[in-house]
Amino acid sequence: MTEVARIQGEYARREAEIPAGFYDLTRPANYFAHCQLARHIAAMLDRAGLLPLEGRKIADIGCGTGNWLLEFIQWGARPEDLFGIDLNPGRIEQARAKIPGANFEAGDASQLSLAAGSFDLVSQFTAFSSVLDGSMRRSMASEMIRILKPGGAIISYDLRVGNPRNSAVAPISKEAARRLFSGCRIDVKRVTLAPPLARLTAPRSWMLASFLERISFLRSHNLMLIRKPA
């Protein structure tokens, strides 16, 4: 079985087993995590001189239904400057309906049909951790760098620790990211209250969830800004 087929099979399994709407932003824990992460990303982009996003071409790898591309529109990006790719055709159809005018493609992000040096910003949100094959991970990272303009940036958000109950995902350490993006400058911030804790606390008290998130070892993900040499 190829890695692409394995991932597609995992998508199908999760859709069959996980309750509908489990990851929707209408759930307090998911909205809490999204808002907190958006705050960190906006601050990171601002420090790097990349905000507002008006006029910048942006590609989201593993875009899902387009939630982060929608966020980028709030920060000044224009729909016609956005591109998203995902292996799941159903998610791509939802993204197209959500953001008319943006460009979407159902396909494999390790082989992008995009011109070299054509994007100012490339993002990935937990796409790498869904890929277990090291060769495919390296190809995805190489493609992200290839389509990025010199001096451009990659936003990478992924698991920093494994999930003992889910062998279909694997974390991306800082060291692994440095190997994937050799020659790039990488800034790293530990973020996101561990989801089980967020689901327990955020519906009852946003303040408590925010307090717990300040405790470093309770944060489950790494947020990285990766800069391609100018």
BELWO-V873690 format. One record per residue. N is the residue number from 1. SS is DSSP state (helix for helix, strand for strand, loop for the rest). PHI is phi in degrees with one decimal (* if undefined). NEAR is the number of other ideal C-beta (glycine too) atoms within 12 Angstrom. Layout:
<<N SS PHI NEAR> <N SS PHI NEAR>>
This chain:
<<1 loop * 11> <2 loop -74.2 16> <3 helix -64.5 25> <4 helix -60.8 26> <5 helix -63.6 15> <6 helix -62.4 20> <7 helix -64.4 32> <8 helix -62.6 25> <9 helix -64.8 19> <10 helix -67.6 26> <11 helix -56.3 25> <12 helix -62.9 18> <13 helix -62.1 14> <14 helix -65.5 21> <15 helix -63.5 18> <16 helix -78.9 11> <17 helix -100.5 13> <18 loop -89.6 15> <19 loop -56.8 11> <20 loop -57.3 12> <21 loop 81.9 11> <22 loop -59.5 16> <23 loop -104.6 24> <24 loop -65.6 19> <25 loop -72.7 23> <26 loop -74.1 15> <27 loop -83.9 20> <28 helix -54.0 22> <29 helix -65.4 32> <30 helix -68.4 25> <31 helix -68.4 22> <32 helix -59.0 33> <33 helix -62.0 39> <34 helix -63.8 29> <35 helix -63.8 27> <36 helix -64.3 31> <37 helix -66.9 36> <38 helix -59.8 28> <39 helix -62.5 22> <40 helix -67.2 29> <41 helix -65.9 38> <42 helix -60.5 26> <43 helix -65.4 20> <44 helix -65.5 31> <45 helix -66.2 32> <46 helix -64.3 17> <47 helix -61.8 16> <48 loop -85.6 25> <49 loop 74.0 15> <50 loop -104.3 32> <51 loop -107.3 23> <52 loop -73.3 19> <53 loop -93.2 33> <54 loop -57.8 18> <55 loop 84.1 16> <56 loop -93.3 33> <57 loop -88.0 31> <58 strand -130.9 46> <59 strand -118.8 46> <60 strand -111.5 47> <61 strand -91.7 47> <62 loop 73.0 41> <63 loop -73.1 41> <64 loop 59.7 35> <65 loop -92.3 29> <66 loop 93.3 37> <67 helix -59.8 33> <68 helix -75.2 41> <69 helix -65.9 44> <70 helix -61.0 28> <71 helix -61.4 30> <72 helix -64.6 40> <73 helix -63.2 27> <74 helix -61.3 21> <75 loop -95.8 29> <76 loop 112.1 23> <77 loop -68.6 36> <78 loop -100.0 22> <79 helix -52.0 26> <80 helix -67.9 18> <81 helix -97.1 27> <82 strand -105.1 39> <83 strand -134.9 41> <84 strand -136.1 46> <85 strand -133.2 40> <86 strand -153.5 38> <87 loop -70.4 35> <88 loop -93.3 32> <89 helix -59.2 19> <90 helix -63.8 19> <91 helix -65.9 29> <92 helix -63.3 29> <93 helix -62.9 19> <94 helix -64.9 23> <95 helix -64.7 34> <96 helix -61.6 26> <97 helix -68.3 16> <98 helix -76.6 25> <99 loop -129.7 34> <100 loop -60.5 15> <101 loop 99.1 19> <102 loop -82.5 32> <103 strand -107.2 28> <104 strand -129.5 32> <105 strand -146.4 29> <106 strand -89.3 25> <107 loop 174.9 25> <108 loop -95.0 27> <109 loop -73.7 40> <110 loop -83.8 30> <111 loop -142.2 19> <112 loop -85.5 29> <113 loop -92.7 19> <114 loop -128.7 26> <115 loop -71.5 15> <116 loop -64.2 18> <117 loop 62.9 18> <118 loop -107.6 24> <119 strand -125.5 38> <120 strand -84.1 36> <121 strand -144.0 44> <122 strand -125.7 49> <123 strand -130.3 51> <124 strand -146.8 39> <125 strand -121.2 41> <126 loop 59.6 37> <127 loop -75.1 39> <128 helix -61.7 43> <129 helix -69.0 34> <130 helix -83.8 37> <131 loop -103.6 37> <132 loop -93.8 24> <133 loop -79.7 21> <134 helix -62.0 18> <135 helix -64.2 16> <136 helix -67.9 28> <137 helix -58.5 33> <138 helix -63.5 22> <139 helix -65.6 24> <140 helix -61.9 41> <141 helix -62.5 40> <142 helix -62.4 28> <143 helix -66.9 33> <144 helix -61.7 41> <145 helix -66.9 32> <146 helix -60.2 28> <147 helix -80.7 34> <148 strand -84.0 37> <149 strand -68.5 28> <150 strand -55.8 19> <151 strand 84.0 21> <152 strand -74.7 33> <153 strand -133.4 39> <154 strand -115.8 48> <155 strand -95.9 47> <156 strand -124.9 47> <157 strand -129.0 40> <158 strand -158.4 42> <159 strand -58.7 33> <160 loop -101.7 34> <161 loop -130.9 23> <162 loop -75.2 18> <163 loop -107.0 20> <164 loop -61.7 10> <165 loop -96.6 9> <166 loop -140.3 21> <167 loop -78.2 12> <168 loop -87.8 24> <169 loop -128.7 26> <170 loop -140.9 25> <171 loop -71.1 26> <172 loop -119.5 39> <173 loop -77.8 24> <174 helix -59.8 23> <175 helix -65.5 16> <176 helix -64.1 27> <177 helix -63.7 34> <178 helix -65.5 21> <179 helix -72.1 19> <180 helix -66.4 33> <181 loop -118.8 37> <182 loop -57.3 18> <183 loop 90.1 16> <184 loop -99.9 29> <185 strand -85.6 21> <186 strand -126.0 30> <187 strand -105.5 27> <188 strand -123.8 28> <189 strand -135.9 26> <190 strand -80.1 28> <191 strand -139.5 35> <192 strand 74.4 40> <193 strand -59.1 34> <194 loop -47.4 28> <195 helix -50.6 30> <196 helix -59.6 19> <197 helix -70.0 27> <198 helix -63.7 35> <199 helix -65.8 21> <200 helix -78.2 19> <201 helix -102.4 25> <202 loop -59.4 31> <203 loop -64.3 18> <204 loop -97.1 16> <205 loop -156.2 17> <206 helix -61.8 21> <207 helix -62.9 13> <208 helix -64.9 21> <209 helix -61.4 33> <210 helix -65.4 22> <211 helix -62.8 15> <212 helix -63.3 28> <213 helix -67.3 33> <214 loop -72.7 16> <215 loop -84.5 16> <216 helix -54.6 16> <217 helix -73.0 14> <218 helix -89.5 26> <219 strand -90.5 30> <220 strand -101.6 33> <221 strand -129.8 37> <222 strand -112.2 36> <223 strand -108.1 39> <224 strand -126.5 39> <225 strand -111.8 34> <226 strand -111.7 39> <227 strand -107.0 31> <228 loop -76.4 30> <229 loop -55.6 16> <230 loop -70.3 12>>
